[in-house]
Amino acid sequence: MILTLLAASVLSMLILRSGPTGGTAYIYKGNTLYGTFDLSEDRIINITNDNGIHNEIEIADGSVFMRDASCPNKLCVRSGRISRNNESICCAPAGILIVVRSDTNGDYDAVTK
């Protein structure tokens, strides 16, 4: 019985994590587009703002995440990896926004389903 429940929970986690992934990370610094980066090419992007806040963004394994930031609360670092269409990470103190875009549309969300 325990093994069946464990197998069912692992299977449901895999199903929830699967789905269409994004192809390009759009990084905005303030109101301007800083650059677009293909999620299939691993790299590290360093951005330092005029206010001295430094962000280190990593693209690896088909996803993007805020690896490190010198902002006070580091909510952007704790937001984790994103890879699906229209997912985003924001570092408000630094004015950095990362948005994943792809040609593949994801499933409906809970509001429109």
C-alpha positions in Angstrom: 0.0 0.0 0.0 2.8 2.4 0.9 4.7 1.6 -2.3 1.6 2.3 -4.3 1.0 5.7 -2.7 4.7 6.6 -3.2 4.6 5.6 -6.9 1.4 7.6 -7.4 2.9 10.7 -5.8 6.1 10.4 -7.9 4.1 9.9 -11.0 1.9 13.0 -10.3 5.0 15.1 -9.7 6.5 14.1 -13.0 3.2 14.9 -14.8 3.0 18.3 -13.2 6.6 19.2 -14.0 6.3 18.1 -17.6 4.9 20.3 -20.3 6.1 22.6 -23.0 9.2 24.5 -22.1 10.2 27.9 -23.3 12.9 28.6 -25.9 14.1 32.1 -25.2 14.8 34.1 -22.1 14.1 37.9 -22.5 16.0 39.9 -19.9 14.9 43.4 -19.2 16.9 46.0 -17.3 14.6 48.8 -16.3 12.3 49.6 -19.2 14.7 48.4 -21.9 15.5 44.9 -23.3 18.9 43.9 -22.1 19.1 40.9 -24.3 17.5 37.6 -25.5 19.2 34.3 -24.7 18.4 30.8 -26.1 17.7 28.4 -23.2 19.5 25.6 -25.1 22.9 27.4 -24.7 24.3 27.3 -21.1 25.8 30.6 -19.9 26.1 33.0 -17.1 25.0 36.6 -17.5 26.2 39.3 -15.0 24.3 42.6 -14.7 25.3 45.5 -12.4 22.8 48.3 -12.1 23.4 52.0 -11.6 22.3 51.5 -7.9 25.1 49.0 -7.4 22.9 45.9 -7.2 24.5 43.0 -9.0 22.6 40.0 -10.5 24.0 36.8 -11.7 21.7 34.9 -14.1 22.4 31.4 -15.2 20.9 29.5 -18.1 21.5 25.7 -17.8 19.7 22.5 -18.7 17.0 24.4 -20.7 16.0 26.7 -17.9 16.9 30.1 -16.4 17.3 31.2 -12.8 18.7 34.0 -10.7 21.9 32.4 -9.4 22.9 35.2 -7.1 21.8 38.8 -6.3 23.1 41.5 -4.0 19.6 42.8 -3.3 18.5 42.8 0.4 15.8 40.1 0.5 16.9 37.8 -2.4 13.4 36.8 -3.4 14.5 36.6 -7.0 17.1 34.0 -6.1 14.6 31.9 -4.1 12.1 31.9 -7.0 13.8 28.9 -8.6 14.2 27.8 -12.2 11.8 28.8 -15.0 11.5 27.2 -18.5 7.8 27.4 -19.5 6.2 30.0 -21.8 5.3 33.2 -19.9 7.0 32.3 -16.6 9.0 35.2 -15.1 11.5 36.2 -12.4 11.6 39.7 -11.1 14.3 41.4 -9.0 12.5 44.7 -8.1 15.3 46.4 -6.3 17.6 45.9 -9.3 14.9 46.5 -11.9 15.6 43.2 -13.6 12.8 41.1 -15.2 13.3 37.7 -16.9 10.5 36.3 -19.0 10.5 33.0 -20.9 8.9 33.1 -24.3 8.3 30.2 -26.8 6.3 29.3 -29.8 4.8 26.5 -27.9 1.7 27.5 -25.9 1.3 25.8 -22.5 -1.9 24.2 -21.1 -4.7 26.4 -20.0 -4.3 27.9 -16.6 -6.7 27.3 -13.7 -8.7 30.5 -14.5 -9.5 29.7 -18.2 -9.7 25.9 -18.1 
